[in-house]
């Protein structure tokens, strides 16, 4: 006997007519309100991040600088130092959150996140291979995507037994994550001292010295993949009913799952290449968005906005709230560790009642 689940709260929707008499779109009012609130939060964080610091700049001057009408000193601080860092935080946080939502959908478990089941660590392994064994200026993004793709393929192959069960996927992924952490540590110990120190700081997850070169690839991948993921989201809900049911309803199971895995891998790969393997954003953002919207599963757009707010807000706190600025990965790990313990305890309680 499975434990009873709380019924979903009724959804407040409004039919919006776009054109003609037959084309209508149902808008979830709560999800829309939550999304707008998260967007406002991101903008507030951006305003604080670009106006405060060692040199305070009025918001009006920041706006002028963004549009190319500021003085040279303000332009350098805003457009070269602060705005690129904030942009990378927003884009990488959104990419991590969408990737986390995709893999949580596919595994049917909130613990099926790329930073728990080894995909994010695999991306870090690929990036470290390029940084330490190839060239410091090598194709880090390509290495991260390749490492994530190889890890995802191996974990799914090992977890596949007439289908992929979420709990088996998570257990195998945790084991793969441990082995990849060991591989990353080995790569660092074999590197030159200066390279090893830089790689260790990068592994923590940091947005220091991030510029537009790191922002552009993440932006391009988000623009390319987010519409695909949103378009496939209805099929994912059907996939959670089981492969046989999904096939009976006309969903191409293997093609849909493969497409979504490719999208999730690409997103987490470029995010790791831009910001390092910042932990727990991919795990927490989709679940927090789900609870705010009170939906049955984490929506991709609210999850993206939540991820952007989490990473940019955490980076702002890590820079401003301590005597010495901290890498953002330290703060997200401290906050996310408690959240992971809560999820594990809830999963254990749920299974012990079966």
URUR-V826647 format. One record per residue. N is the residue number from 1. RES is the residue in one small letter. SS is DSSP state (hx for helix, st for strand, lp for the rest). PHI is phi in whole degrees, 0 to 359 (* if undefined). Layout:
N:RES:SS:PHI / N:RES:SS:PHI
This chain:
1:x:lp:* / 2:x:lp:272 / 3:x:lp:294 / 4:x:lp:293 / 5:x:lp:248 / 6:x:lp:291 / 7:x:lp:293 / 8:x:lp:291 / 9:x:lp:290 / 10:x:lp:299 / 11:x:lp:273 / 12:x:lp:268 / 13:x:st:235 / 14:x:st:225 / 15:x:st:279 / 16:x:st:248 / 17:x:st:273 / 18:x:st:275 / 19:x:st:198 / 20:x:lp:69 / 21:x:lp:251 / 22:x:lp:249 / 23:x:st:262 / 24:x:st:227 / 25:x:st:234 / 26:x:st:269 / 27:x:st:257 / 28:x:st:282 / 29:x:hx:295 / 30:x:hx:294 / 31:x:hx:297 / 32:x:hx:296 / 33:x:hx:296 / 34:x:hx:297 / 35:x:hx:299 / 36:x:hx:295 / 37:x:hx:298 / 38:x:hx:295 / 39:x:hx:297 / 40:x:hx:298 / 41:x:hx:300 / 42:x:hx:297 / 43:x:hx:295 / 44:x:hx:295 / 45:x:hx:300 / 46:x:hx:298 / 47:x:hx:296 / 48:x:hx:292 / 49:x:hx:295 / 50:x:hx:269 / 51:x:hx:255 / 52:x:lp:252 / 53:x:lp:136 / 54:x:lp:299 / 55:x:lp:239 / 56:x:lp:281 / 57:x:lp:233 / 58:x:lp:301 / 59:x:hx:300 / 60:x:hx:299 / 61:x:hx:291 / 62:x:hx:297 / 63:x:hx:298 / 64:x:hx:300 / 65:x:hx:295 / 66:x:hx:301 / 67:x:lp:266 / 68:x:lp:80 / 69:x:lp:246 / 70:x:lp:269 / 71:x:lp:281 / 72:x:hx:303 / 73:x:hx:295 / 74:x:hx:295 / 75:x:hx:302 / 76:x:hx:295 / 77:x:hx:294 / 78:x:hx:281 / 79:x:hx:275 / 80:x:hx:255 / 81:x:hx:253 / 82:x:hx:274 / 83:x:hx:295 / 84:x:hx:299 / 85:x:hx:297 / 86:x:hx:297 / 87:x:hx:296 / 88:x:hx:298 / 89:x:hx:299 / 90:x:hx:295 / 91:x:hx:291 / 92:x:hx:294 / 93:x:hx:298 / 94:x:hx:296 / 95:x:hx:296 / 96:x:hx:298 / 97:x:hx:294 / 98:x:hx:295 / 99:x:hx:299 / 100:x:hx:299 / 101:x:hx:297 / 102:x:hx:297 / 103:x:hx:287 / 104:x:hx:293 / 105:x:hx:300 / 106:x:hx:294 / 107:x:hx:275 / 108:x:lp:66 / 109:x:lp:211 / 110:x:lp:295 / 111:x:lp:275 / 112:x:lp:280 / 113:x:lp:258 / 114:x:lp:299 / 115:x:lp:274 / 116:x:lp:259 / 117:x:lp:263 / 118:x:lp:95 / 119:x:hx:294 / 120:x:hx:292 / 121:x:hx:293 / 122:x:hx:297 / 123:x:hx:297 / 124:x:hx:296 / 125:x:hx:298 / 126:x:hx:297 / 127:x:hx:293 / 128:x:hx:296 / 129:x:hx:300 / 130:x:hx:291 / 131:x:hx:294 / 132:x:hx:261 / 133:x:hx:253 / 134:x:hx:253 / 135:x:lp:206 / 136:x:lp:301 / 137:x:lp:256 / 138:x:lp:283 / 139:x:lp:284 / 140:x:hx:296 / 141:x:hx:299 / 142:x:hx:295 / 143:x:hx:295 / 144:x:hx:295 / 145:x:hx:296 / 146:x:hx:296 / 147:x:hx:297 / 148:x:hx:293 / 149:x:hx:295 / 150:x:hx:296 / 151:x:hx:298 / 152:x:hx:299 / 153:x:hx:297 / 154:x:hx:293 / 155:x:hx:296 / 156:x:hx:293 / 157:x:hx:295 / 158:x:hx:291 / 159:x:hx:273 / 160:x:st:279 / 161:x:lp:220 / 162:x:lp:66 / 163:x:lp:136 / 164:x:st:247 / 165:x:lp:272 / 166:x:hx:301 / 167:x:hx:293 / 168:x:hx:295 / 169:x:hx:300 / 170:x:hx:294 / 171:x:hx:298 / 172:x:hx:294 / 173:x:hx:296 / 174:x:hx:296 / 175:x:hx:296 / 176:x:hx:297 / 177:x:hx:298 / 178:x:hx:297 / 179:x:hx:293 / 180:x:hx:289 / 181:x:hx:300 / 182:x:hx:297 / 183:x:hx:296 / 184:x:hx:296 / 185:x:hx:296 / 186:x:hx:297 / 187:x:hx:299 / 188:x:hx:291 / 189:x:hx:293 / 190:x:lp:272 / 191:x:lp:271 / 192:x:lp:297 / 193:x:hx:303 / 194:x:hx:296 / 195:x:hx:294 / 196:x:hx:294 / 197:x:hx:296 / 198:x:hx:297 / 199:x:hx:293 / 200:x:hx:294 / 201:x:hx:296 / 202:x:hx:297 / 203:x:hx:294 / 204:x:hx:294 / 205:x:lp:102 / 206:x:lp:213 / 207:x:lp:250 / 208:x:lp:297 / 209:x:lp:60 / 210:x:lp:279 / 211:x:lp:228 / 212:x:hx:294 / 213:x:hx:298 / 214:x:hx:276 / 215:x:hx:283 / 216:x:hx:299 / 217:x:hx:298 / 218:x:hx:294 / 219:x:hx:298 / 220:x:hx:297 / 221:x:hx:293 / 222:x:hx:297 / 223:x:hx:298 / 224:x:hx:283 / 225:x:hx:262 / 226:x:hx:298 / 227:x:hx:298 / 228:x:hx:295 / 229:x:hx:296 / 230:x:hx:296 / 231:x:hx:296 / 232:x:hx:269 / 233:x:hx:296 / 234:x:hx:295 / 235:x:hx:294 / 236:x:hx:296 / 237:x:hx:300 / 238:x:hx:290 / 239:x:hx:300 / 240:x:lp:291 / 241:x:lp:280 / 242:x:lp:116 / 243:x:hx:297 / 244:x:hx:297 / 245:x:hx:296 / 246:x:hx:297 / 247:x:hx:296 / 248:x:hx:296 / 249:x:lp:270 / 250:x:lp:89 / 251:x:lp:271 / 252:x:lp:287 / 253:x:hx:299 / 254:x:hx:296 / 255:x:hx:293 / 256:x:hx:295 / 257:x:hx:296 / 258:x:hx:296 / 259:x:hx:295 / 260:x:hx:291 / 261:x:hx:298 / 262:x:hx:298 / 263:x:hx:296 / 264:x:hx:297 / 265:x:hx:295 / 266:x:hx:297 / 267:x:hx:294 / 268:x:hx:291 / 269:x:hx:295 / 270:x:hx:289 / 271:x:hx:294 / 272:x:hx:295 / 273:x:hx:298 / 274:x:hx:278 / 275:x:hx:238 / 276:x:lp:83 / 277:x:lp:282 / 278:x:lp:295 / 279:x:lp:272 / 280:x:lp:75 / 281:x:hx:292 / 282:x:hx:295 / 283:x:hx:284 / 284:x:hx:275 / 285:x:hx:301 / 286:x:hx:297 / 287:x:hx:288 / 288:x:hx:294 / 289:x:hx:296 / 290:x:hx:299 / 291:x:hx:289 / 292:x:hx:291 / 293:x:hx:276 / 294:x:lp:56 / 295:x:lp:259 / 296:x:lp:289 / 297:x:lp:213 / 298:x:lp:292 / 299:x:lp:290 / 300:x:hx:287 / 301:x:hx:291 / 302:x:hx:301 / 303:x:hx:297 / 304:x:hx:298 / 305:x:hx:294 / 306:x:hx:295 / 307:x:hx:298 / 308:x:hx:298 / 309:x:hx:291 / 310:x:hx:297 / 311:x:hx:287 / 312:x:hx:292 / 313:x:hx:293 / 314:x:hx:296 / 315:x:hx:293 / 316:x:hx:297 / 317:x:hx:295 / 318:x:hx:296 / 319:x:hx:279 / 320:x:hx:256 / 321:x:lp:267 / 322:x:lp:235 / 323:x:lp:303 / 324:x:lp:240 / 325:x:lp:302 / 326:x:lp:250 / 327:x:lp:299 / 328:x:hx:298 / 329:x:hx:297 / 330:x:hx:294 / 331:x:hx:291 / 332:x:hx:294 / 333:x:hx:293 / 334:x:hx:295 / 335:x:hx:287 / 336:x:hx:284 / 337:x:hx:299 / 338:x:hx:295 / 339:x:hx:294 / 340:x:hx:296 / 341:x:hx:299 / 342:x:hx:296 / 343:x:hx:296 / 344:x:hx:297 / 345:x:hx:296 / 346:x:hx:292 / 347:x:hx:297 / 348:x:hx:294 / 349:x:hx:296 / 350:x:hx:296 / 351:x:hx:284 / 352:x:hx:289 / 353:x:lp:270 / 354:x:lp:292
